[in-house]
Amino acid sequence: MHIKEKREPGRRKGKSRPWQMVLFTAVLTAVGIASLLFEKPNVSEMEQRDLAPKPAISWQSWFKGDFSKAFDAYYADTFPMRDFLVAFSSSVKESLGIRYDDIRILGGADAPVETPDEPVSQPEQVLSQPEQILSQPEESLSQDSPSAQESKTEEIVFSQPQEEEDDIGVNKNGIFIYKGMGMSLFGGNASVGKVYADNINAYHHALGDSVRVFDMVVPTSAEFYLPEKYKKLSNSEKDAIQSIYKNLSDGVTGVDAYGAIRQHTDEYLYFNTDHHWTGRGAYWAYTAFAEAAGFTPLDIGSDYTVKQIDNFLGSLYRQTQDSKMREKGDYVEYFIPDVAAQAYIVQKDQPYVKYKWTVWEESVSGSNGYLVFLCGDAPMIQIDTGTCNGKSIVVVKESYGNAFVPFLIPHYEHIYVVDERYFQTSLVEFIQQNGVNDLLFLNNAFSAMTGYHANNLKKLMYQVYVPPEQTEEESQAQNSRAEEPKWQGVQEDDIGNEDDDE
């Protein structure tokens, strides 16, 4: 008995649509070819990180499977339109929650504390042969620096804004986003602040009255721009700063950057997408330091050449990938005085050699915009200026200090910028050997209230550098570059002839 198969109306048995398969195959092939042929980026501006490099193939890596893993990472990182797809994915995730009052809070992210990443690398367009080498100390002790801590961000989107901290349960070291501006919520620890102050006092006791010692603790954006009804999410940075200054000894001057900044909060003082202050914010802190140190600051409206780097997206955006922050964006202002300056850098594990460097790295762009200030962090940067007044200053800082330091150029002949995370020799001995007049400690409120930074200040006082093991060739190469065994400033005529000073 023959039974007919029942068919759905309009459907033909065994009939496929070949054009669909052809189209799918063509699109897949085109994307694959494009991903191999198009120029590969090295850095993701969207995520602010280096992308995986193209791996080199070898028989060993092929058979061990290392090559395939590395190539997978390279292919995924350099896929066509990857930044667009990452942004689109972030927007889709955000659409699953609800925004009220233009607010988004993310808990569990690290506060803007400057933990040690590797110091800045040596850009080819800046680094030259070492100018001089310092004499090495006779004794050595090993110093281990803590490794960088990576932060993980867990998003918490609230159904409605709450007034009480207990109702919200947000990590105080989280990120608060309001109308496209990211702010880190401040916790603070008064006991750590006292240790920070005591360690600064120790420098005054060690150096005596021959060196003026200053401390500047800088408030962050949440202190001024957190909406009033959410103030309870963040502790008072003003109170934290005052508690530190109360613990400073009579020989140490606390610089009131807070008061100077507060008078100009209608200006562009902090980034929307980054935990740093802007160049303009650093300027007003500089005016406070000028008052404390007894000199007249330059006028921001008439005494500088003002330049700008557009399309800046910073650290808070990198952690959140928030669409509102991306839409608002940032730019980086920097202010160049009419005073000649030549910078030199001391690299990690080369504490007695200096290389020619730059004060303003104007080649940077986009998300690397903050690197315009000193081209990033390094164990030490020396700036010799055309201000021939015989005065010198050491600025001990984390990266908040980078935007501040260039404002000192018209007031000091020599500026030594010490990064408290990377400096490898005795800071007290360095100050004494170089006849330094002023010593300024500059930290944002988070760093000043963090044990790592407070302890670093004590460690720097008398640490002794122990070089890593060197090959005989490396040792001979370094010795062959040695010249005068001391630091000294370049002459004014030499400064005027430098084409790449800025």
Secondary structure, 3 states (H helix, E strand, C coil): CCCCCCCCCCCCCCCCCHHHHHHHHHHHHHHHHHHHHCCCCCEECCCCEECCCCCCCCHHHHHHCHHHHHHHHHHHHCCCCHHHHHHHHHHHHHHCCCCECCEEEEECCCCCCCCCCCCCCCCCCCCCCEEEECCCCCCCCCCCCCCCCCCCCEEECCCCCCCCHHHHCCCCCCEEEECCEEEECCCCCHHHHHHHHHHHHHHHHHHHHHCEEEEEEECCCHHHHCCHHHHHHCCCHHHHHHHHHHCCCCCEEECCHHHHHHCCCCCCCECCCCCCECHHHHHHHHHHHHHHHCCCCCCCCCCEEEEEEEEECCHHHHHHCCHHHHHHCEEEEEEEECCCEEEEEECCCCCCEEEEECCECCCCCHHHHHHHECCCCCCEEEEEECCCCCCEEEEEECHHHHHCHHHHHHHCCEEEEEECCCCCCCHHHHHHHCCCCEEEEEEEHHHHCCHHHHHHHHHHCCCCCCCCCCCHHHHHHHHHCCCCCCCCCCCHHHHHCCCCCC
